[in-house]
Amino acid sequence: MGVELNVILAYAFGLILLYLVGWILIIPLKYIIKLLINGLIGGVVLLALNFVGKFIGFTIGINPITALVVGFLGIPGVILLLVLNYIL
């Protein structure tokens, strides 16, 4: 009436497989969360920069390209956009 060895091994294999699939799915989620946080911080800095820039005379347009640059690079992306805006 005991549990057979095949059943125990199947459960163990299933648990290991479930752990590996969960681990594989969590890793990209960390990158997506980091990208969202960088995008939010960069967007806030970009909005603040545009608010202050109105008085000085320069602004950076907020569009999908600038949002992607700021989302991928964060604060250095805002600095990059400032330099590009100054040069061009």
CYANA upper distance limits for C-alpha pairs under 8 A (distance plus 0.5 A):
  3 VAL  CA      7 VAL  CA      7.30
  3 VAL  CA      8 ILE  CA      7.75
  4 GLU  CA      8 ILE  CA      7.15
  5 LEU  CA      9 LEU  CA      6.66
  6 ASN  CA     10 ALA  CA      6.57
  7 VAL  CA     11 TYR  CA      6.73
  8 ILE  CA     12 ALA  CA      6.68
  9 LEU  CA     13 PHE  CA      6.49
 10 ALA  CA     14 GLY  CA      6.55
 11 TYR  CA     15 LEU  CA      6.64
 12 ALA  CA     16 ILE  CA      6.70
 13 PHE  CA     17 LEU  CA      6.54
 14 GLY  CA     18 LEU  CA      6.51
 15 LEU  CA     19 TYR  CA      6.62
 16 ILE  CA     20 LEU  CA      6.73
 17 LEU  CA     21 VAL  CA      6.66
 18 LEU  CA     22 GLY  CA      6.57
 19 TYR  CA     23 TRP  CA      6.59
 20 LEU  CA     24 ILE  CA      6.63
 21 VAL  CA     25 LEU  CA      6.72
 22 GLY  CA     26 ILE  CA      6.63
 23 TRP  CA     27 ILE  CA      6.99
 24 ILE  CA     28 PRO  CA      8.02
 25 LEU  CA     29 LEU  CA      7.25
 26 ILE  CA     30 LYS  CA      6.92
 27 ILE  CA     31 TYR  CA      7.38
 28 PRO  CA     32 ILE  CA      6.80
 29 LEU  CA     33 ILE  CA      6.65
 30 LYS  CA     34 LYS  CA      6.64
 31 TYR  CA     35 LEU  CA      6.57
 32 ILE  CA     36 LEU  CA      6.68
 33 ILE  CA     37 ILE  CA      6.68
 34 LYS  CA     38 ASN  CA      6.61
 35 LEU  CA     39 GLY  CA      6.50
 35 LEU  CA     71 GLY  CA      6.34
 35 LEU  CA     72 PHE  CA      6.73
 36 LEU  CA     40 LEU  CA      6.60
 36 LEU  CA     71 GLY  CA      7.35
 37 ILE  CA     41 ILE  CA      6.67
 38 ASN  CA     42 GLY  CA      6.37
 38 ASN  CA     70 VAL  CA      7.76
 38 ASN  CA     71 GLY  CA      5.89
 38 ASN  CA     72 PHE  CA      7.52
 38 ASN  CA     73 LEU  CA      7.71
 38 ASN  CA     74 GLY  CA      5.25
 38 ASN  CA     75 ILE  CA      8.22
 39 GLY  CA     43 GLY  CA      6.29
 39 GLY  CA     67 ALA  CA      7.60
 39 GLY  CA     68 LEU  CA      8.30
 39 GLY  CA     70 VAL  CA      6.30
 39 GLY  CA     71 GLY  CA      4.24
 39 GLY  CA     72 PHE  CA      7.62
 39 GLY  CA     74 GLY  CA      6.64
 40 LEU  CA     44 VAL  CA      6.65
 40 LEU  CA     71 GLY  CA      8.00
 41 ILE  CA     45 VAL  CA      6.72
 41 ILE  CA     74 GLY  CA      7.33
 41 ILE  CA     75 ILE  CA      7.95
 42 GLY  CA     46 LEU  CA      6.45
 42 GLY  CA     70 VAL  CA      5.86
 42 GLY  CA     71 GLY  CA      7.16
 42 GLY  CA     74 GLY  CA      5.45
 42 GLY  CA     75 ILE  CA      5.93
 42 GLY  CA     77 GLY  CA      8.11
 42 GLY  CA     78 VAL  CA      7.11
 43 GLY  CA     47 LEU  CA      6.58
 43 GLY  CA     67 ALA  CA      7.67
 43 GLY  CA     70 VAL  CA      7.47
 43 GLY  CA     71 GLY  CA      8.45
 44 VAL  CA     48 ALA  CA      6.61
 45 VAL  CA     49 LEU  CA      6.42
 45 VAL  CA     75 ILE  CA      8.01
 45 VAL  CA     78 VAL  CA      8.07
 46 LEU  CA     50 ASN  CA      6.62
 46 LEU  CA     60 ILE  CA      8.06
 46 LEU  CA     62 ILE  CA      8.46
 46 LEU  CA     78 VAL  CA      7.07
 47 LEU  CA     51 PHE  CA      6.65
 48 ALA  CA     52 VAL  CA      6.72
 49 LEU  CA     53 GLY  CA      6.14
 49 LEU  CA     59 THR  CA      7.91
 50 ASN  CA     54 LYS  CA      6.63
 50 ASN  CA     58 PHE  CA      7.93
 50 ASN  CA     59 THR  CA      5.48
 50 ASN  CA     60 ILE  CA      6.87
 51 PHE  CA     55 PHE  CA      8.16
 52 VAL  CA     56 ILE  CA      7.42
 53 GLY  CA     57 GLY  CA      6.14
 53 GLY  CA     58 PHE  CA      5.43
 53 GLY  CA     59 THR  CA      5.95
 54 LYS  CA     58 PHE  CA      6.62
 54 LYS  CA     59 THR  CA      6.99
 60 ILE  CA     81 LEU  CA      7.95
 60 ILE  CA     82 LEU  CA      7.93
 60 ILE  CA     85 ASN  CA      7.70
 61 GLY  CA     66 THR  CA      7.93
 62 ILE  CA     66 THR  CA      6.50
 62 ILE  CA     67 ALA  CA      7.13
 63 ASN  CA     67 ALA  CA      6.53
 64 PRO  CA     68 LEU  CA      6.55
 65 ILE  CA     69 VAL  CA      6.77
 66 THR  CA     70 VAL  CA      6.55
 66 THR  CA     81 LEU  CA      8.03
 67 ALA  CA     71 GLY  CA      6.30
 68 LEU  CA     72 PHE  CA      6.52
 69 VAL  CA     73 LEU  CA      6.44
 69 VAL  CA     74 GLY  CA      8.11
 69 VAL  CA     77 GLY  CA      6.11
 69 VAL  CA     78 VAL  CA      8.35
 70 VAL  CA     74 GLY  CA      5.25
 70 VAL  CA     75 ILE  CA      7.33
 70 VAL  CA     76 PRO  CA      8.20
 70 VAL  CA     77 GLY  CA      5.18
 70 VAL  CA     78 VAL  CA      6.39
 71 GLY  CA     77 GLY  CA      8.30
 72 PHE  CA     77 GLY  CA      7.97
 73 LEU  CA     77 GLY  CA      5.17
 73 LEU  CA     78 VAL  CA      8.48
 74 GLY  CA     78 VAL  CA      7.31
 75 ILE  CA     79 ILE  CA      7.00
 76 PRO  CA     80 LEU  CA      6.58
 77 GLY  CA     81 LEU  CA      6.66
 78 VAL  CA     82 LEU  CA      6.71
 79 ILE  CA     83 VAL  CA      6.76
 80 LEU  CA     84 LEU  CA      6.65
 81 LEU  CA     85 ASN  CA      6.41
 82 LEU  CA     86 TYR  CA      6.61
 83 VAL  CA     87 ILE  CA      6.63
 84 LEU  CA     88 LEU  CA      6.38
